[in-house]
Amino acid sequence: MNIYEAENSPKRSIDIRKSRGQTSASFVYAFPPDIPVIVPGETISQESIDAVLSYMEDGARIIGLKGWDISII
């Protein structure tokens, strides 16, 4: 699925820690370094989840989550 389709599909929210295998409907960035960790249309992997959680532990600002929730299709 491409980014346009993912961003324009019906969405729901789920705890990022339980999102492995789901399709992301939004970008998730860590700042710094301000690069996307997850992009719309991507199947969320455990590696991506671990990266986001690691950035959070290191004090990075996470853009694209509401609390612990990620938007999925």
N, C-alpha and C positions, 0 to 999 in steps of 0.2 A: 504494500500500500504506500502511495506517495504522501508527502507532507500535506499537500492541499486536501486530499481525501480524508486524511486523519484529522486535520483541524476542523473539517466541516462535517464530520460524522457525529451522531448522537453520542454523548459522553456520560460516564459515571465516574465516581471517585472510589479509590481503594487505598488502603494503607500500603505505602511503598514496600514495606517489609514483606508483604504478601502478594506482590505484583508480578513475580517471575512468570514468564510465559504469556503475559497479557500484552496487548498492543497499546503503546503510548498514544495519547491524543494531544500531548503538549511537549514543549521543550522543557528540559530540566538543566539548569546551569549551576555551576559552582563559581562563586566570585570571592576571591581570586581563584583561579586564573581566568574566569569569564569565557569558558569554552563549554559547549553543550556536552552533557554526559549522556543524556537520553534525548532523542528527537522524535517528533510525531511520526507514526507509522512503523516505528521500530518495535520488534518483539523484545520485551524487557528481559534482560539476562540477569543471572545472579551476580555476575561481575559488575554490571552497571549499578545494581542495588548496593553492592558492597562499596563501590567507588563513592556513591552519594553519601552513604553512611560514614565513610572514612572522612570525606570532606566536612561533614557536619561535626564530627568529633574534633577535627582540627580547627574548628571555628569559622569555616568559610560560610558565607551567606549563600543559601540555596534559593534560587529563583525557579519557580514552576511548581512548587509544592504548596499546599495549604495545610500547614501543620505537618502531619506525616503523610497526607493524602496526595496521590498523583491522579491525574485525569487519564482515563483509559477509554477505549472503544468497547 
